[in-house]
C-alpha cells in the first residue's frame, strides 16, 4: 500500500510538472520563434509576456463549447480527453531519477510505444465524429503518418533494448551508466538510433516538417477544425505533452537519463529533456513542411531500412563486442 501511495504521489507530481513545463514551453516557443524571425513575441501579459500562456488558456476555457449539429457527440467529446490521457499516461514509466518514477515497469519500453501508438484512435475519433471533410482528411493523414513512422520508431527503440538486454527504462539507464554513455557509447549504432528516434518522434507528434495532418493551407486545422474551448485546449496540450515525454524517453534511452559526468541526479535528466525539447523548436522554425508523398517516401525508403540496419548492428554488437548485455 505504501508503494502504491508512493507511486501515486510521484505520478501527481510528474503530471503537474509536465503541465507547468508545457505552459512555459508554449511561451518559450513563441519567444524563440520571434527571435529567429526578428520579432518580439509575447510582451504585453506579465513580465516579458510570461503570463501570455495563462491568459490564452483562460480565454479558451471561457469560449463556447460548440458541437456540430451532425457530429457524433459521444466520440467528439471523448477524442480530446483520450488524446490528453494517452500523452500523460506515457510519462508514468519514465524514470526522471533513480527514485523519481511513478511506475518502474519491467516492460516500460512496451508501455511507452503502445500508448504512443494508441493516439491514432483519438485522431480517428476526432476526424470521424466531426462530420467535416477537412477533419476527416486530416485524420486519415494522421493515421497513415503515425502507423508508418511507428515502424522506424520501434526499430530505433530496439537498439538500446538489444544493447542493454532489458525493456526496463531504469535498467537501460543503469546499463548506460556502467558503459559510460557520455563517452559516446557505442557510437554505431547508438547515435544514429537517437537521430532516427528524434525524426520519428517529430512525425508521431505532428511537428514540422511532419505536420501534414494539420496543414492549414489545405485542411484548415485538420482534426481540430471543429473543436473550440476546452476541447481544443486538450488537443493542443496533448501535442506538447507528447513532444515533451518523447524528449524525456529519448534522454533515457540514448543519453543516459539522470546520469552525468558530475553529480548524477534529477538535474541531468531535466537538462537533457529540455535540450531535446528546444531542438524540436529549432527544427520546427527552420524547415518547411513535407508533401505527403515526400513524407511517406522518407519513412519507407530511408528511415525504415536504416532502422533495420541499426537493429542488425546492435544485435551483432551485443553478440560479439566486449561488454554486451549484462
N, C-alpha and C positions, 0 to 999 in steps of 0.2 A: 504494500500500500504506500509506503514511504517512497519507493522508487517511482510509483505511478504519479504521486503528487509532485515529486521532484521533476519528472519529465513534463508534467502539465505546466508547472511554473516556468520552466525554461522555454516551453512552447509559446506561452503567452508573451514572454519577454522577447523572443525571436520575432514573433508576428508584429509586436509593437515597434520593434527596431526596424523591421523591414518597411512598414508603412511610413514611419518617420523618414527613413532614408529615401524612399520613393518620392515623398513630398519635396524633400530638399533636392533630389535628383532632377525633378522637373524644373525647379528654379535654376539649378546649375546648368542644365542643358540649354535653357533659353539664354542665359548669360554667355555660355560657351559658344553657342551659335552666333550670338550677337557680336562677340569678339572676332570670330572667323569672318563675319560678313561686314565688319566695320560699322556696327550699330550698337546701341546701348543695351537692349534687352530690358527686363523689368527694372523700373526705377522708382515708381510712384508709391507703391503699397509697402510700408515698412522700410527700414534702413536698407539701402541698395536693392529694394524690391524683394526682400526676404519673405514677406508675408503674401506675395502675389499668389503662390500656390494655395494658401489657406483661403484667400479671397475667391479664387476660382472654384474651389470645392464648395464653399458656402453658396456661391452663385448657382452652381449646377444643382445642388441639393434643393434649392428653392424653386427650380424650374418645374413646370407642369410635367407630370408623368403621362406621356401620350402613348397610347397603344393603337395601332392602325385598326380600322374597322374590321377588315377581313383577316386579321392576323390570328394565329393560334396563340391565344392569351397565355395558356399554361407554359408552353415551350418558350414563348417570347420573354416571359418573366424569369424562367429558370436558367436560360442560357448565360446571362451575365453573372449570376450567382455561382453557377458551376465553373465558369472561367476563373473567377476570383479564388474559389476554394481550391481548385486544382493547382493554381500557381502557388498559393500559400502552402498547400499540403506538401509540395516537393521539398520545402525547406525543413520539414520535420526530421529528416535523417542527415542533414548536412552538419558535420561537426565543426563548430566555429573555434573550438579549442579542445584540449583533451578531456575537458569536463563539461563544456557548454554545448550540449546536443540534446534535442528533445527526445529522440528515439534512435539509439545506436543499433540499427538492424544489421544482421549478417548479410542481408540482401539489399543493402542500401542503394547500390547502383541500379538494380532492377526497379526499385521503388521510384527513383528519380526519372528513369527513362519511361516507365509505364505511365506515371502521372503526366509527364510532358506529352506523351502520345495521345492521352485521353482528351487533351484540349481540342482535338478536332471535333469531338462530339458537341462541345459548346459552340464551336464555329458553325457547324452544320445546323444545329438547332436555331441559332440566331438568324442565319440566312434563310432557312426554310420557313420559319414561323413568321418572318416579317411580311411575307406575301409581296415582296418587292424584288423586281428583276435585278436591280443593281446589287442588292444584298445577297440574292441567291448566287449570282455570278461571282461575287466576292467570296462567298462560302466555298464554292467549287474550286476556285483558285487556291484558297487557303488549305483545303483538304489535300489537293494534289501536291501542293508545296510541302505541307507538313509530312505527308506519307513518304514523299520522295526523299526529302532531306533527313528524315528519320533514319534512313539506311546508313549514310556516312556518319551520322551522329553516333549510332550504336557501334559502328566499326571503330571510330576514334576512341570511344569509351572502353572498348575491349582491350586496347593496348595497355593501359595501366592495370586493368584487371588481370591480364595474362602475365604481365611482368611481376605483379605483386602476389599473384596466386590467391586472391580473395576478392569478394564482392562487397566487403565492408569498407565504407569510406574511411573510417578511422584506421582500419588495417592498411589501406593503401597509403595513408599519410605516414603511418609507422614504418612501412617498407621504404618509402622515400627518405625518411629521416635516417634510417640505417645505411642507405646507399647514397647519401649526400646529394640530394636533388639539386641543391644550389650550385653544384659543380657540373650542371647540365647533364643530369642522369638520363639514361643513355640518350645521347643527342639524337641518334636514329634508333628507334622510331619515336622517342618521347616528344621532341619539339614539333616535328611535322604533325603528330597526332593532336597537339594543342592547337595548331593552326586550323586543322580540319574541324575540330570541335568548335572553335570560335566561329567559323563560317557557317557551320550547320546550326549553331545556336542563333545566329542572326536570322537565318531563314525560318527557324522554328518560332521565333518571337516576332516575325514580320517587321524586321528593322531594315532600313535602307542599307544596301541596294536590293534587298529581297522583300520589299513591301508591296508586291504586286496585288495582294488581296485588298489593299486599301488605296489603290491608285486613284486619287481624287480627280485626275483628268479624264478618267474613263468610268469609274464606278461611284462617283460622289464621295462615299466614305466606306464602301464595302459593306460588311455585315453590320456595321454600326449606323447605317444610313437612317434607320427609323427610330433609333434609340435616343432618349432625352434624359435629362436629370440624373438621378441616382444610378440608373441602369447604365448610362453611358460612362459614368464615373467608374463603375465596377469593371467595365471592359478596358478602360484606359489604365486603371490601376493594375489589372491583371497583366497587361503587356509589359509594364515597367517591372512588376514583381518577377515575371518570367525571366526578363533580362538580368535582373539583379541576382536571382537564385542561380541562373545559369553561370554567371560570373563566379559565384561562390563555389559551385560544383567544379568549374574549371580550375579554380585555385586549389581545391582539394586533390583533384585527380592528377594535375600536372605540375603544380608549383609548390608542393609541399605543405599546403594548408597553413596551420599555425606555426610550423617550424621556420626557423630563421637562423642566420649565422650568429646573431647576438640575442640573448634573452628570448627564447621561443615563447609564444603566447598568443592570446587573442588579437593583439595589435597587429601581428603579422598577417593574420587571416583577413582582418578588416582592410589593411593596406593593399593587399593583393587583389581582393574582391573589388575595391573601389577603383584600382588602376585599370582592371579589365572593363569595369562599368564605364569609365571615362573613354576607354578605347572604342567602345561601341558608339559613343557620341562622335568621336573623331571620324570614324568610318562613315557614320550617317551623314554628317555635314560636309563630307569630302567627295563622295561618289554619287553617281547618278543611278536611277532605278534601271534594273534589267528588264528586257522584254520577257514575256512568258516563255518563248522558245529558247532564249538565251539562258534563262534560269534553269530550265529542265536539262538543257544540254550540259551546262556546267556540273549539275548534280550527277547525271548518269554517265557522262563521257569522261569526266575529270575526277570529281571527288570520290565517287564510289570505287573506281579502280584503284585510286590512291589509298583509300581506306582498306581495301582487301590486301594490298601490298604491305601496308603497315602492320596489319594483323599477322601476316605471314612472317614479317621481320621480327615482330615481338615474340612470336612462338619460337622462332629459331634462337633468338637471344635468350629466352627462358630455358631452352634445352641445352644450349652449347656454351653460352657465355658464363664466366665465373660469377658467382653471387646471384644465381637465379632466384625464383620464388622461395622464400624461406621465412 
